[in-house]
Amino acid sequence: MRIKICGITCQEDARLADHAGADAIGVVLFSDSPRSVSPEKAKEIFKAAGPYMGRVCVSHTDSSEDLAQILDLHPTAIQISYPHTLPEDRTVQVIRVIKPGDPIPQSADAIIVDASMGKGTLYDHTYAQQIIAMSKIPVILAGGLNPENVSEAVRTLRPYAVDVASGVESAPGIKDQKKVLSFVKNAREAEYGA
């Protein structure tokens, strides 16, 4: 199972996620979210993370110009909700965002069940369970996860990955060291049955 700490807004939090044992960090771009950063800032954040850390650009933009700037950052993956058409020969993985009522997209390398989109609203357990059971591609769970509930989510749903933003913050866009460390520890222990 993989763990992504999303909504990273500074280099220190990128290093914190890496130190805690997360597999990926996410930066939000072209958004009105308090976690949104500029492409220049995203580049600095990505540079601060270690060489084995996944780098994910998250955006709900419908602009092809914004998407081009995101792709110029050379992320490991892009997490998008708008149905952009991407080239077949792309080198970046595409994670499509879905919420209850959405079909499973055909053109994705993974899907993220996320009706919350950084607002801390708890995921729908039944919907997540159905999507995980029927999807042929990896399913990432997000929405309202925090150090207290991630263990149960991992044990009962067994997603490919878990994704957290507001659940490990002291303020929007500011990660809390203790919460990040606890989240990763609790997710890993649940994964291995500790």
C-alpha positions in Angstrom: 0.0 0.0 0.0 1.2 3.5 -0.8 0.8 6.7 1.2 0.5 10.2 -0.3 0.7 13.4 1.8 -1.1 16.0 -0.3 -1.4 19.8 -0.2 2.3 20.3 0.4 3.0 24.1 0.4 6.7 24.3 1.5 10.0 22.5 1.2 10.0 21.7 5.0 6.8 19.7 4.7 8.1 17.8 1.6 11.1 16.7 3.7 8.7 15.9 6.6 6.6 13.6 4.4 9.8 11.9 3.1 11.2 11.4 6.7 7.9 10.0 7.9 8.0 7.3 5.2 5.3 8.5 2.8 5.6 7.3 -0.8 4.5 10.5 -2.5 3.7 14.1 -2.0 1.1 16.2 -3.8 1.1 19.8 -4.7 -2.1 21.6 -5.7 -1.9 23.9 -8.7 -4.3 26.4 -10.4 -6.9 26.2 -7.7 -8.6 28.5 -5.2 -7.6 26.1 -2.4 -5.5 27.5 0.4 -3.0 24.8 -0.5 -2.5 26.0 -4.1 1.0 26.9 -5.1 2.6 28.4 -8.2 4.5 26.2 -10.6 7.7 27.8 -9.5 6.9 26.9 -5.8 6.0 23.4 -6.9 9.4 23.0 -8.5 11.1 24.0 -5.3 8.9 21.6 -3.2 9.7 18.7 -5.6 13.4 19.5 -5.4 13.3 19.2 -1.6 11.9 15.7 -1.6 14.2 12.7 -1.7 15.0 10.8 -4.9 12.6 7.9 -4.2 9.6 10.2 -3.4 6.7 10.3 -5.9 5.7 13.7 -7.0 2.1 14.3 -7.9 0.5 17.5 -9.3 -3.1 17.9 -8.3 -5.5 20.2 -10.2 -9.1 20.6 -11.1 -8.3 23.1 -13.9 -10.1 22.8 -17.2 -7.4 24.9 -19.0 -5.1 23.2 -21.4 -2.5 25.9 -20.8 -2.5 25.2 -17.1 -2.1 21.5 -17.9 0.9 22.2 -20.1 2.6 24.1 -17.2 1.8 21.1 -14.9 3.4 18.7 -17.3 6.4 20.9 -17.6 7.1 20.2 -13.9 7.8 16.5 -14.9 5.8 15.0 -12.0 5.6 11.3 -11.4 1.8 11.6 -11.8 -1.0 14.1 -12.3 -4.2 13.9 -10.4 -7.0 15.6 -12.3 -10.8 15.7 -12.3 -11.4 17.5 -15.6 -11.4 14.9 -18.5 -8.3 16.3 -20.3 -7.1 14.4 -23.3 -3.5 13.4 -22.8 -1.1 12.1 -25.4 -0.8 8.3 -25.7 3.0 8.5 -25.5 3.0 10.4 -22.2 5.5 9.5 -19.6 3.4 10.7 -16.6 0.9 8.5 -14.8 -2.7 9.8 -14.8 -4.9 9.6 -11.7 -8.5 10.5 -12.3 -10.7 11.8 -9.5 -14.1 10.2 -9.0 -16.9 10.7 -6.6 -20.2 8.9 -6.0 -22.2 8.9 -9.3 -19.2 9.1 -11.5 -18.3 6.3 -13.9 -14.9 4.6 -13.7 -12.8 6.5 -16.3 -11.3 4.5 -19.2 -8.2 6.7 -19.7 -6.4 6.5 -16.3 -3.6 4.6 -14.7 -5.3 4.9 -11.3 -8.4 6.4 -9.8 -8.9 8.3 -6.5 -12.2 8.1 -4.7 -12.4 11.7 -3.4 -15.6 13.6 -3.0 -13.9 15.8 -0.4 -11.1 17.4 -2.5 -9.2 18.7 0.5 -12.2 19.8 2.6 -11.9 16.9 5.1 -15.3 15.4 4.3 -15.2 11.7 5.2 -15.3 9.2 2.2 -18.3 7.0 1.5 -17.3 3.6 2.8 -19.8 1.6 0.7 -19.0 3.5 -2.5 -15.3 3.1 -2.0 -15.7 -0.6 -1.3 -17.7 -1.0 -4.5 -15.2 0.8 -6.6 -12.2 -1.1 -5.2 -14.1 -4.4 -5.9 -14.9 -3.6 -9.5 -11.9 -1.5 -10.7 -9.2 -3.1 -12.8 -6.8 -0.3 -12.1 -5.4 0.9 -8.7 -7.8 2.7 -6.4 -6.6 5.4 -4.0 -8.8 6.4 -1.0 -9.1 10.0 0.1 -11.5 12.2 2.0 -11.6 12.8 5.7 -8.7 10.5 6.5 -6.6 11.3 9.6 -4.3 9.4 12.0 -7.3 8.2 14.0 -9.3 6.6 11.2 -6.7 5.5 8.6 -6.1 2.2 10.3 -9.7 1.1 9.9 -9.9 2.3 6.3 -6.7 0.3 5.4 -7.9 -2.8 7.2 -11.4 -2.9 5.9 -11.0 -1.6 2.4 -7.4 -2.5 1.4 -7.0 0.3 -1.1 -3.9 0.6 -3.4 -3.1 3.8 -1.6 -4.4 6.4 1.0 -4.2 10.1 0.4 -4.4 12.8 3.2 -4.3 16.6 3.2 -6.3 18.4 5.9 -6.2 15.4 8.3 -2.5 16.0 9.0 -2.6 19.8 9.2 -2.4 22.3 12.0 -3.8 24.9 9.6 -4.7 24.8 5.9 -1.5 24.0 4.0 0.6 23.7 7.1 1.5 20.1 8.0 1.7 19.0 11.6 4.7 16.8 12.2 3.1 14.6 14.9 0.0 14.0 12.8 2.1 13.2 9.6 4.2 10.7 11.6 1.2 9.1 13.3 -0.7 8.9 10.0 2.1 7.0 8.2 2.8 4.8 11.3 -0.9 3.8 11.7 -1.4 3.2 8.0 1.7 0.9 7.8 0.7 -1.0 11.0 -2.8 -1.6 9.6 -1.3 -2.8 6.3 0.9 -5.3 8.0 -1.6 -6.3 10.7 0.4 -5.0 13.6 
